[in-house]
Amino acid sequence: MKGRFNVANYEEIKSGLTSDIYFFRTVEILKGENINPYVVAEFTMHRPPKNWPWVVFTGLDEVIELLDGVPVDLYAIPEGTIIPYKDYFGVKVPVMYIHGKYADFALYETPILGMISQATGIATKAARIKKIAGDKTVLAFGIRRMHPAIAPMIDRASYIGGCDAVSSVIGAKTIGITPTGTMPHALILALGSPEKAWVAFDKHMPEDVPRIALVDTISDEKREALKAAEILGKRLFGVRLDTPSSRRGNMKDIVLEVKWELKLRGYDHVKIVVSGGLDEEEIEKLKDVVDAFGVGSSISNAPAVDFAMDLVEVEGNPIAKRGKIAGRKMLMKCELCKNYFVFPKGEKSTKCPVCGSTLKPTFEKYIENGRVIKEPEDPKEIRKRVLEQLKDLGLNTYP
């Protein structure tokens, strides 16, 4: 008899089994009291991790799937929207609302928060790295550091945040792109030498797979890079330096040395790819001399964004727990100065309090009484919107 992996399957998630027990008890009590009030549930974030001034809202696609068929209305900002923690006046920015009878959706609070919290953290970290890397290619290599069951979510969120490609087969399939990768050290060791591995890779891989040689397995990066160039010549697209930070010394000096030696011998067409423990600081130092970055753990292991769900209206009456602001709200954005503003629902606010330009509402309706009326967007379109928004943002400030 086969066992099972330690993950919840589709039916278990849809039935609410991944929820906290106190929600089951809450529903049981409400049923016992014959009470099921119509409520408005609001999703906001606590202070983002590492004092990030903005986050990339991600994970809405799974929320829509989860609530499909549940008799509620779902309103949300579009996936891939870059938002600050608070609006211009210091009010927490809402990202999503559920309207409906509370007992009908109470069991889904836990999985919904997990879906948007982790995906938003990964997408935000990817966006921060892409913001630093600029027009240099960023490859998502981080699935090996996380549970394989969530590889599709990790790669999708990484891509939405700005990564140009992902490494997993299933992640790429989820997005609708081709997976990207070079070769592992294991191939070189299994074949006995880097030279044999490079030749075999060139021999067996399809023509549309770039010939990128891993050049730090046996000897130093410069020697192996030159040897790969001699063997593959013009067919060599690039070399990958994957030396861990604990062993590589000054990586920028190593890259400059490799580039110099390759150019000196007529191989200046060869691209430089760097991977191995990269984070924002290293990418900032290397972006002027490197053509592509393979980034793993710092993206896939990004801290989750701490979202919370709170009731802000019960049976038409504004109400909230301590520390929260009661009532339905509108989230408006000024397209000119890029600031966000939170207003009470129904307040007629069409002009920006800062610059006087026209304000634009941000919420869209995705589910109406359990029926999906707006499908999740293509990840490629979401990513495009994220990259466009990044042009207007500083890395550590919000306009």
Sequence and secondary structure as in RCSB ss.txt:
>XXXX:A:sequence
MKGRFNVANYEEIKSGLTSDIYFFRTVEILKGENINPYVVAEFTMHRPPKNWPWVVFTGLDEVIELLDGVPVDLY
AIPEGTIIPYKDYFGVKVPVMYIHGKYADFALYETPILGMISQATGIATKAARIKKIAGDKTVLAFGIRRMHPAI
APMIDRASYIGGCDAVSSVIGAKTIGITPTGTMPHALILALGSPEKAWVAFDKHMPEDVPRIALVDTISDEKREA
LKAAEILGKRLFGVRLDTPSSRRGNMKDIVLEVKWELKLRGYDHVKIVVSGGLDEEEIEKLKDVVDAFGVGSSIS
NAPAVDFAMDLVEVEGNPIAKRGKIAGRKMLMKCELCKNYFVFPKGEKSTKCPVCGSTLKPTFEKYIENGRVIKE
PEDPKEIRKRVLEQLKDLGLNTYP
>XXXX:A:secstr
     SS  HHHHHTTTTS HHHHHHHHHHHHTT   EEEEEEEE S GGG SEEE   HHHHHHHHTTSSEEEE
E  TT EEESB TTS B   EEEEEEHHHHGGGHHHHHHHHHHHHHHHHHHHHHHHHHTTSEEEE GGGGS GGG
HHHHHHHHHHHT SEE  HHHHHHHTS       HHHHHHHTSHHHHHHHHHHHS TTS  EEE  SSS HHHHH
HHHHHHHGGG  EEEE   TTT   HHHHHHHHHHHHHHTT TT EEEEESS  HHHHHHHTTT SEEEE HHHH
T     EEEEEEEETTEE   TTS  S EEEEEETTT  EEEEETT    B TTT  BEEE  EEEEETTEE S 
   HHHHHHHHHHHHTT  SS   
